[in-house]
Amino acid sequence: MTFPYPSTCQLGCNGGSSQLLRNAAWLCAVLTLQLCTGFATAQQNTPQRSPTIQPISAQHSSPNHDGGPEVSPHDALKTESAVFKDREKEREYVILLWTLIITALGVAAGLFALFFAWLAVSEAQRQARENAKMSKAQFWILLRGIFTSHDDIHANFRPDGDWHSDSELPSATADKGRTELYMGLFEYCDRLLEEGLIDKQAFAASYSYRLRNILTNPWVIEKKLKAHRRGWRGFINLCYRILNEPIPDVPKLTAAEHSELYPKGG
């Protein structure tokens, strides 16, 4: 007999998706900071062309109307070199500016992608929560249905039932077998509780009265829980876990018994 585990549906995509969003946001922040720094650097390094510098061809073609001395080839070469450097700076500035523009477009695209990724992850998490609720509801309905298949045994243990506080019943072999199956179902629930797969309060609210009815039967106490304690440790553990009340002549599981019943990592 197996049950769907509701808690596995609650894992969703929270951990990995949240880490992905944090990494993407950090990357966009770094790129934005670099972009702002680059724009500030570009503004500081904007080349300023000197209005007094003219190319050599312009200097040679200009007539010397005031009769001053002709420009020497050495000075003309220096002037041409300065003009060349200014043009190189302008080209570098244009390249830097386009690089920053492309980077800005990349950052904007990254921010848009991050926003849409956040929307997708949020929707996936919402769907995971809804699926977890549906799975939990289906689990409790399934568990209720399985317990319903043992309602004949449950009815006999009720306060007005034939087996309530009766030390001679059940006596038929078939009834004893059905009772063991009923108690075994509770043992399986104890394992689910031990592994944190079902909610303790919800289980106690729905099934604690059934445990109390079973414990009113002396045959269960004497022939099962005392005479065959080792085989019913899960049921004993469940009674103490849910009812938190002593069972007559049936002590609570020791630490060694509990470790043997539910070994760590097992």
Number of C-alpha atoms within 10 A of each C-alpha: 5 5 13 15 16 22 16 11 18 18 13 18 14 15 9 10 18 14 11 16 16 13 12 17 16 12 15 19 14 12 18 18 11 15 19 13 13 17 15 11 12 17 12 9 13 13 16 9 14 10 6 6 14 14 15 19 10 10 15 13 8 9 11 12 6 6 7 8 7 10 12 8 11 9 11 17 13 12 18 17 14 17 18 13 13 17 14 13 17 17 13 16 17 14 12 16 16 12 14 19 14 13 17 17 12 15 19 15 13 17 18 12 13 18 14 12 16 16 12 13 18 16 12 16 18 13 13 18 16 14 16 20 16 13 19 21 13 15 17 17 12 14 15 13 12 14 16 12 11 15 13 13 23 19 16 17 26 19 12 10 15 14 24 20 20 15 16 10 18 22 11 8 9 10 14 16 12 15 20 16 14 19 18 15 17 21 20 17 21 23 18 16 17 15 10 13 16 20 13 16 10 11 14 15 10 10 14 16 13 15 19 16 19 23 19 19 20 19 21 22 20 16 12 15 22 17 12 12 18 14 12 18 20 22 22 21 23 22 22 15 16 18 15 11 11 11 17 11 10 13 14 18 17 10 9 10 14 14 11 11 16 14 10 7 4 5
